[in-house]
Amino acid sequence: MRPDPLGVALLDQRGIPTNECLHCGSNVFVIKAVFEDYEIAGYYLDATCAVCECPVTAPCPVDRPD
């Protein structure tokens, strides 16, 4: 874990895809996406939580539990 600018330890959640941050509970992530004709055509799985900035692995459809 690394400290954020406010001194709070951030949880490194990379490696296991998740649709919710384990640190703060947010489901809003900052990702890099590819667009084609104004639609998302793909995205990188390396992401950060938009609220607490913890590193996470973004989920994709095959990661959805049955």
N, C-alpha and C positions, 0 to 999 in steps of 0.2 A: 504494500500500500504506500501511497505517496501523499504528503500533506497538500491540501489546496491552499490558495493564498490566505485564507482565513485561519489556517492552522488545523482544520478538520481533516482527519485521515480519510482518503478516498479508497473505496473498495475496487480492486482490479478484477472485473468480471469477465475478462476476455477468455475465450476458449469454449464456453458452453453457450450456444445461442439462447437468448431470452427475449421475451417481449415486455418485460417489466424490470426496472432497475431494482436490485436487491437492497441498495443503499437508501433510496428515498421513495421507492414505489412508483415513480413516474413511468409512463409508457411512451414518452416523447423522446426520440433520439435524433441526434445530428448525424447525418450520413452523407456520403458522396453518391450521387445518382447520375445515370445516363438517361438522356431524353431523346426520343425519336417522335416526331410529329406531335409534340406537346404532351406525350405520355411517358411515364417512366418505363424504360426498356431494360433496366438493370441497375444494380446498386452494389457497392462494396459492403462487406459484412463488418468491417472495422467501424465502430461508431462510438459516440459518447452520449451520455445522458444529457438532455437539454437543461435539466434542472440543477443537478449536482456535479456534472461534468465527469462522472466516473467513466472509465473506459469499459465498453461492453461489446459483445458480439451480437450483431443484429440477427434476428431470425429470418428464415425464408420459408416458403410453403412446405418444404419437405420436413421442417422441424416441428410442424404442428402436431401435437399429440392426437392420437386417434380417439 
